């Protein structure tokens, strides 16, 4: 019997959905809806979203896809990580959705001894940082919860579950209790990688032990049932979009992943947990770990350069319709430059003090500026790759994200400092491809994710 799933990617800018045809192993009827706007009138560092608007958008997306999903057997979902909604066990929200862009933990603490993050970090040992994968950063749910506790804004008199964004959405749609899968649990900053459970002593020390921390479940578990348009859809535990995207690239154990989009990540898969403060370690699928460095400057910094170059024209009401085509053409025609650009214009894993140097009149042009920027990106990837894989034993690089394919000169810059074979993912939608692999496994079409990957690779 023909069988399909619905896949939902709850992204940062858009929510994407598609029908997953398990027989043809193809995606169809891909739809996009814009992620709800941030709540207005909040302090500048806050980035919150109306949780009901998020639920309604997912509901509408599933409603649009259902008529095209023949014999729909389930729903799989991945999501932007590090978001938080305080939720009742019935799925009712008790707070706005705080997203990963929120920077309130960087605000000065009333003690005068640093930021809120600085004060909280004093209570976290290096051993605990390693246990949670060195992923305790400013924009993490653990920090948001501690900030709320410090402002007496946690309703400790109620049953409150700190839910990730996708777990809240499913709980709200299905009127069920939120649960969480390890890839999303680790995004809180309080998940013990070795024990595969919450780091309870850390949670207690930070005064957050009275919360109902969600039950941790496997990705293959059905966590709720969605009744919509006369159908009952089993909903499988949502997974983190980072790991899902890596899965969608079909990354192998001898390959290095370089994702280039708004931000960048460099990653590798390993069966062995090697604790280090040099990189993040995140749970992956099939008892593997994803060793990664995130927040590497990429598209966001390139857009900052582009805004500088187009500001005067836009102030005069002149729009530049397709600047990237010009940038691609002139950088492809320029072999190299001695202009230097450091793209760390924002806090990143490569610093927080960017610059442009060694400027001469003849190099102060779009071609030289963006060639220098691409060179800096390549140098950053090479340095980060050595941090996560000191032996440099990868046999091939897997590029993902749209920028490398759109900008051949960026690909050339990376290949110059990291020579060797490379490939691109099998499809344009890495996360949706990852959801297809999960659906093949959850449906019983594949006994393991490796077998599901093999099915996807078949001609």
C-alpha positions in Angstrom: 0.0 0.0 0.0 1.3 3.5 -0.9 2.4 5.3 2.2 3.4 8.8 3.1 4.5 11.0 6.0 4.3 14.7 6.6 7.6 16.5 7.4 7.8 19.9 9.1 10.9 22.0 9.6 10.3 24.7 12.1 13.0 27.0 11.0 14.2 30.5 12.0 12.9 32.5 9.0 10.4 30.0 7.5 8.5 27.0 8.5 8.8 24.4 5.7 6.7 21.4 5.1 6.5 18.6 2.6 4.8 15.4 1.8 7.3 12.5 2.1 6.5 9.7 -0.4 8.0 6.6 1.2 7.5 4.5 -1.9 9.2 6.9 -4.3 11.5 8.2 -1.6 10.8 11.7 -2.8 9.6 15.0 -1.3 6.6 16.7 -2.9 4.2 19.6 -2.4 6.9 21.6 -0.5 5.3 24.6 1.3 6.8 27.6 3.2 5.2 29.9 5.7 7.0 32.7 7.4 8.0 32.3 11.0 5.8 34.5 13.2 7.1 38.0 13.9 8.7 38.9 17.2 6.5 40.4 19.8 6.8 44.2 19.6 7.4 46.5 22.5 9.9 44.3 24.4 13.4 45.3 25.5 15.9 45.4 22.6 17.8 42.2 23.6 14.6 40.1 23.9 13.4 37.9 21.0 10.0 36.4 21.9 7.2 35.1 19.7 3.5 34.6 20.4 3.3 30.8 21.0 -0.3 30.6 19.7 0.9 32.2 16.4 3.5 29.5 16.1 0.9 26.7 16.8 -1.5 28.2 14.3 1.2 28.4 11.6 2.1 24.7 12.1 -1.6 23.8 12.1 -2.2 25.6 8.8 0.9 24.0 7.2 -0.2 20.5 8.1 -3.7 21.3 6.9 -2.4 22.4 3.5 -0.3 19.2 3.1 -2.7 16.6 4.4 -4.9 16.4 1.2 -1.7 15.5 -0.8 -0.4 12.9 1.7 -1.8 9.6 0.5 -2.3 7.1 3.4 -0.5 9.4 5.7 1.1 7.3 8.5 2.7 10.0 10.6 4.3 13.4 11.2 8.0 14.0 11.7 9.4 17.3 12.7 12.7 19.1 13.2 13.2 22.6 14.7 15.5 25.5 15.3 17.1 24.6 18.6 17.5 26.5 21.9 13.9 27.9 22.1 11.7 27.7 25.2 8.0 27.9 26.1 6.8 27.4 29.7 4.0 24.9 29.3 1.3 23.2 31.4 1.2 19.3 31.2 -1.9 19.8 28.9 0.1 21.8 26.3 -1.2 25.2 27.4 1.5 27.9 27.2 2.3 30.0 30.3 4.8 32.2 28.5 5.8 33.6 25.1 8.2 31.5 23.1 11.8 32.7 23.8 13.9 32.0 20.7 17.6 31.4 20.3 18.2 35.0 19.1 17.3 36.3 22.6 20.3 37.9 24.3 18.9 38.9 27.7 21.6 36.9 29.5 24.2 39.4 28.3 22.6 42.2 30.3 24.5 43.4 33.4 23.6 41.5 36.6 22.4 43.7 39.5 25.4 42.5 41.5 27.7 44.5 39.3 30.0 41.5 38.9 29.3 41.0 35.2 26.4 39.8 33.0 23.7 37.4 34.0 25.5 34.8 32.0 28.8 35.5 33.9 27.1 35.1 37.2 25.3 31.9 36.3 28.5 30.5 34.8 30.3 30.9 38.1 28.0 28.1 39.4 28.9 25.7 36.6 32.2 23.7 36.8 34.4 22.8 33.9 33.4 19.2 34.5 29.7 20.1 34.1 30.5 22.1 31.0 32.1 19.0 29.5 29.2 16.8 30.6 26.7 19.0 28.7 28.9 19.0 25.6 30.5 22.4 26.1 27.2 23.8 24.8 26.3 26.1 27.7 26.2 29.5 25.9 24.2 32.7 26.2 21.2 31.7 24.2 20.2 28.5 25.9 17.0 27.5 27.7 18.9 26.9 31.0 20.0 30.5 30.9 16.6 31.8 30.1 15.1 29.8 33.0 17.7 31.1 35.4 17.1 34.7 34.2 13.3 34.2 34.8 14.1 32.8 38.3 16.3 35.8 39.1 13.4 38.0 38.2 10.9 35.9 40.1 9.0 35.3 36.9 8.8 31.5 37.1 5.4 30.2 38.3 6.7 27.7 40.8 3.2 27.3 42.3 2.0 25.5 39.1 3.0 22.4 37.2 5.4 23.9 34.7 7.3 22.1 31.9 10.1 24.0 30.2 9.4 22.8 26.6 11.4 23.2 23.5 9.5 25.0 20.6 8.5 21.8 18.6 7.6 19.8 21.7 5.4 22.7 22.9 3.8 22.9 19.4 2.9 19.2 19.3 1.7 19.3 22.9 -0.6 22.3 22.2 -2.0 20.8 19.0 -2.6 17.4 20.5 -3.4 18.5 24.1 -0.7 16.2 25.4 2.3 16.5 27.8 5.5 17.7 26.1 8.4 15.2 25.9 11.8 15.7 24.4 14.3 13.8 22.3 18.0 13.9 23.1 19.0 16.2 20.2 16.6 18.8 21.5 17.2 18.0 25.1 20.9 18.7 24.7 20.0 22.2 23.3 18.9 23.2 26.8 22.4 23.3 28.2 21.6 20.8 31.0 21.6 17.4 29.3 24.3 15.0 30.5 25.8 13.3 27.5 27.1 10.2 29.3 24.1 9.6 31.5 21.7 10.5 28.7 19.5 12.3 31.3 19.1 15.7 32.8 22.1 17.0 34.9 19.9 17.1 38.0 22.6 18.5 40.4 23.3 21.4 38.1 19.5 22.1 37.7 19.1 22.0 41.5 22.1 24.3 42.1 20.6 26.9 39.8 17.3 26.8 41.7 15.3 25.2 38.8 14.6 21.8 40.4 10.9 22.6 41.1 10.1 22.7 37.4 8.8 19.5 35.6 11.6 18.8 33.3 10.3 16.9 30.3 10.6 13.2 29.9 13.4 12.3 27.5 12.4 9.9 24.8 13.8 8.3 21.6 13.3 9.8 18.2 11.4 6.8 17.1 8.8 7.2 19.8 5.2 8.4 19.1 4.8 11.3 21.6 1.2 12.3 20.6 -1.6 11.9 18.1 -2.8 14.8 16.0 -6.5 14.6 15.0 -7.1 16.8 12.0 -9.5 16.8 9.0 -10.8 13.4 10.0 -7.4 11.8 10.3 -5.3 10.6 13.2 -1.6 11.2 12.7 1.0 9.6 15.0 3.5 12.4 15.8 7.1 11.2 16.4 9.4 13.0 18.7 10.8 16.2 17.1 14.6 16.4 16.6 17.1 19.3 16.4 17.5 20.9 13.0 21.3 20.8 13.1 21.4 17.1 13.5 18.6 16.6 11.1 20.3 18.7 8.4 23.6 16.7 8.9 21.5 13.5 8.5 20.1 14.8 5.3 23.6 15.3 3.8 24.2 11.6 4.3 27.4 12.4 6.2 29.7 9.4 6.6 32.2 8.7 9.3 35.1 9.7 7.0 33.6 13.0 5.9 33.8 16.5 7.2 30.7 18.6 7.2 30.9 22.3 6.3 27.5 24.1 6.4 27.5 27.6 5.0 24.4 29.7 5.4 23.4 32.7 7.7 25.9 31.2 10.1 28.3 28.3 9.6 29.0 25.0 11.3 31.9 22.6 10.9 31.2 19.0 12.1 32.1 15.4 12.1 30.5 12.2 13.4 32.0 10.0 16.0 31.1 7.0 18.2 33.4 8.2 20.9 32.7 11.0 23.3 36.0 12.9 23.8 35.3 15.8 26.2 36.8 19.1 25.1 36.3 22.8 25.6 37.5 23.3 22.0 34.2 22.4 20.4 30.6 21.4 21.2 29.6 17.7 21.4 26.0 17.0 20.6 24.0 13.8 20.6 23.4 12.4 17.2 21.4 9.3 16.0 22.2 5.6 16.4 24.4 6.2 19.5 26.7 8.6 17.7 27.9 12.1 18.6 28.2 15.2 16.4 31.4 17.0 17.2 30.9 20.6 16.0 31.9 24.2 16.1 29.0 26.6 15.5 28.5 30.3 15.0 31.3 30.6 12.4 30.9 33.9 10.5 29.2 33.5 7.2 26.1 34.9 5.5 25.2 37.4 8.2 28.7 39.0 8.0 28.6 39.0 4.2 25.3 40.8 4.3 26.8 43.4 6.6 29.3 44.2 3.9 26.6 44.2 1.3 24.5 46.7 3.4 27.5 49.0 3.6 27.9 49.0 -0.2 24.2 49.5 -1.0 23.3 52.0 1.8 23.8 55.2 -0.3 21.9 53.9 -3.3 19.0 52.8 -1.1 18.9 56.1 0.6 18.4 57.6 -2.9 15.6 55.2 -3.6 17.7 53.1 -6.0 17.4 49.4 -5.4 20.1 47.0 -6.4 18.0 44.0 -7.7 20.6 41.2 -7.7 23.9 42.2 -6.1 25.0 38.6 -5.6 25.2 37.8 -9.3 27.6 40.7 -9.7 29.6 39.6 -6.7 29.8 36.1 -8.0 31.0 37.2 -11.4 33.7 39.6 -10.3 35.1 37.4 -7.6 35.2 34.5 -10.0 37.3 36.6 -12.4 39.8 37.6 -9.6 42.3 34.9 -8.7 43.3 36.3 -5.3 43.9 39.4 -3.2 46.2 40.7 -0.4 43.3 42.6 1.1 42.5 41.1 4.5 39.0 40.9 6.0 38.1 39.4 9.4 34.3 38.7 9.3 33.9 38.4 13.1 31.6 41.5 13.1 29.4 39.7 15.7 30.2 37.5 18.7 31.2 34.2 17.1 33.4 31.2 17.6 36.1 33.1 15.7 36.1 36.2 17.9 34.0 39.4 18.1 36.2 42.1 16.6 36.2 42.1 12.8 38.3 44.3 10.6 39.4 45.2 7.1 43.1 45.8 6.6 45.9 46.1 4.1 43.7 48.5 2.1 45.1 50.1 -1.0 43.3 52.1 -3.6 43.4 49.4 -6.2 42.1 46.7 -3.8 39.2 48.8 -2.4 36.6 47.2 -4.7 33.8 44.7 -4.6 35.9 42.0 -6.2 38.8 42.3 -3.7 36.6 42.9 -0.7 34.5 39.8 -1.2 37.4 37.7 -2.3 39.1 38.6 1.0 35.9 37.8 2.9 35.8 34.3 1.2 39.4 33.8 2.1 38.7 34.5 5.7 35.8 32.1 5.7 38.0 29.4 4.3 40.7 30.1 6.9 38.1 29.9 9.6 36.8 26.5 8.4 40.3 25.1 8.2 41.1 26.3 11.7 37.8 24.9 13.1 38.2 21.6 11.3 41.6 21.1 13.0 40.0 21.8 16.4 37.4 19.1 16.0 39.5 16.7 14.0 43.2 17.3 14.9 44.3 14.3 12.8 42.8 15.9 9.7 41.8 12.4 8.7 38.7 13.2 6.7 38.6 11.7 3.2 36.0 14.2 1.8 34.3 17.4 2.6 30.5 17.6 2.4 29.3 21.2 1.6 25.7 22.1 2.6 23.8 25.4 2.7 23.2 27.4 -0.4 26.1 29.8 -0.3 28.9 27.5 -1.5 26.9 26.4 -4.6 25.9 30.0 -5.3 29.4 31.4 -5.0 32.0 29.4 -6.9 34.8 31.7 -5.7 33.9 30.8 -2.1 34.2 27.1 -3.1 37.6 27.9 -4.7 38.8 29.7 -1.6 38.0 26.7 0.6 39.5 24.2 -1.8 42.7 26.3 -1.8 43.3 25.9 2.0 41.5 22.5 2.3 42.4 20.6 -0.9 40.8 17.2 -1.6 37.6 15.8 -2.9 34.2 17.2 -1.9 30.6 16.6 -2.6 27.2 18.3 -2.2 24.1 16.8 -0.5 21.7 14.8 -2.7 18.9 17.4 -2.4 18.5 21.1 -1.9 16.5 20.7 1.4 18.9 19.1 3.9 16.5 19.1 6.9 13.5 17.7 4.9 15.8 15.0 3.5 16.8 14.2 7.0 13.1 13.9 8.0 12.6 11.5 5.0 15.4 9.3 6.4 13.7 9.3 9.9 10.3 8.6 8.3 11.7 5.6 6.4 13.0 4.2 9.8 10.0 5.1 11.9 7.6 3.5 9.3 9.5 0.2 9.4 10.7 0.5 5.8 14.2 0.5 7.2 15.5 -1.3 10.3 18.2 1.3 11.0 19.1 4.8 9.9 22.0 3.4 7.9 19.6 1.2 6.0 17.3 4.2 5.5 20.3 6.2 4.1 21.0 3.3 1.7 17.4 3.4 0.5 17.7 7.1 -0.2 21.0 6.5 -2.1 19.5 3.9 -4.4 19.0 5.1 -8.0 
